[in-house]
């Protein structure tokens, strides 16, 4: 018997007559935020801005024009699109649309100026956007390699207050990407460097229903 087995055997002996542990109570609070659409939208926008993402607001009718303006402002000539992205979103963009392909290499994707996707949901209290590979989001690398990501969030339907509210709406078997602002890291002297692990620029468009 090795040392580990000896220790575990002593623990089992010591607790052999101990009463069964009660089931834990799970009455903890699942959110600290009033669950109203405007409150959640404002809080999400606040945290995204704090993380240095660029937040924009529009209605459905104004979405194509806003996307076109953001692509122009970024100087984008090519835009990577997932297979299920609504065509109307890019109908005003004067850019070459590059459909995602399984044959595209990381080097190919690195030459694309921007990527436009939807999302699975967004979490207001943490300022986090979750992608799960849905038709309007595509594969993970679509948003990890290009330098500019435009992400569309429909409010209030796709915004939840907190992580405990988000998890039941997500499928744990799907490939998930959790995004809190543009890619950033810091060295030991806290010098911030953006774009190391993903896009340097993140534009988030909050699209109001109706």
N, C-alpha and C positions, 0 to 999 in steps of 0.2 A: 504494500500500500504506500503510495507516495504522499507527500505533505498535503497536497490539495485534498485527496480523499480522506486523510485523517481529520483535517479541519471540518470538512463537510459532515463527516460521520459524527463528530462531537456536536455540531449544530443540530443535527437531526435528533440526537439523544436529548439535548437540552430542551427542545421544543416539542418533544413527543407527546407530552401531556397538556400542552397549551390549548386553550379553547380555539375554536375555529374563528378566524378573522371575519368580522362583519363585512358585508358588501359596502363599498364606498358610496357615500352620498354625492350625487352630482347635481347639486342645486346652485352651482356657481353661475354667475352672470355671464351671458354669452356675448354681450355687447355693451359698450358705454355710450352709444350714440342713439339719439332719437331716430326711430325708423321712419323718417319722412323723406320723400323723394328729393326735395330741395336741400335738406340737410346733408344727405348722403352725397349728392352731386357736389355740393360746395366743399365738403370735407375731402372727397377724392381729389378734386382740383387743387385744393390747398397742398395736400401731401405730394402730388405729382410735381407741382411747381417747386416745392421745397427740394425735391430730388433733381431739379434742373431739367425736367421735361417741359415741353411747350404745350400748353393746354389751350384748346380752341373750342368754342361753342357754336352750334348751328342747328338748324332743323333739317329734315330729310331733303327738302327742296334745295337747300343751299350747300349740301354735301359735295356734289361734283365740282362746283366752282371753288370751294375751299380747298379741296384736294389738289386741283389744278394750280391754285395760287401757291400752295406749300411746295409743290414740286418745282415750280418756276423759281421760287425764292431760294430753293436749295441748289438750283442750277442743274437739276436732274434731266438727263436726256433718255434714260432707260429706267423702267420700273418693273420690278419682279412681282408677279401676281399669283396667288394660289388658285387652284382649279375652280373653286366655288365662289370666287369673289364676284359680287354683282357687277355686271358690265356697266350699269348706269353710273357707278361710282367714279369711273374714269372717262366718262364720255366727253368731258371738257378738257381733259389733260392732253397737252401737246407733247407727248412722250412716246417712245417706243415701248410697247408692252411685251415683257418677256415671261411667258408662261413657265411655271416651275416644271422641271423635268427630272426624272430619276437619273437621267444620263448626265445631268449638269454636275461638274466637279466643283469643289470649293473655289478653285481658281476662276472658274466661269462665273460663279456667283459674286466673287469679289470685284468683278468688273461692272456689276450693276450698280446704278447710282442710288436707288431707293427701293423699298418694299412697302406694299400697302396690304394690310390685313384687317380682319375683324378680330374679335376676341371671344372667349368663353364667358368671362365675367370679370368684374373689377371689385376690389375690396377697399372700401372707403377709409377705414381706420388705419390701414397700413399703406395706402397709396399704391396698391399692387394690382397689376393686370395679369390675368391668367389666360394663356393660350393652351388649347388641348388638341391641336391638329385637326380641328373641324374644317369643313369645306372652304370656308372663307378665311382660314388661317394657314392651312398647308403644313408642310413639314417644319420641324424645329429650325433647321438651318436657314430657312427663308429669312428669319428675323435675327439670326446670329452672325451672319456674314456681311450683308450689305451695310454701308455706313449710316444709312438713314432709314428710319422705320416710321411709317404713318399708321397708327392703330385707331380703329373706330370702335367706340363704346356707345351702345344705345342706352340712354337713360330715360326712365328709371329701371327698365327691365333687367339690365345686365349689371347693376350695381347692388352689392350687398354690404351690410354694415361691417362685418367682422369675419375673421377666419372660421370660427365655428359655424357661421351662416353659409360660408362658401363651400366647405367640404362636402356637405350632403348634395350639393348641386354638381359636383365634379365626379367623373368616372376615374377611379384610381388606376384602371388598366390602360388609360390613354396616355400618350406622351405629353407631359405638361411642361410649359415654360412659364415661370413666374417672373414678372418684370416689375421692378420698382425704379423707374427712371432710366436714363441712358446708362450704358456700360461705364463703370468707373471702378478704379482701384487706387490705392495709395501705398507708397513705400514707407519705410520706417520713419522718415521725416515728415510723413503726412502730406507729401506732394501728390495732388490728385492727377490721375491720368485717365482720360476717357477714351473709349473705343477699343480697349484691349480684348474684352470678352464679348463684344457685341457692338451695336450701333452707337456712334458718337452722338447722334441727334435722334431724339424721340419726340415726335409730334403726336399728341393724343387729341382726338376729336370726340367731344361729347355731343352726341346727336340726340336732341330732344324729340321724343315721340309726339305725333300730332302735327 
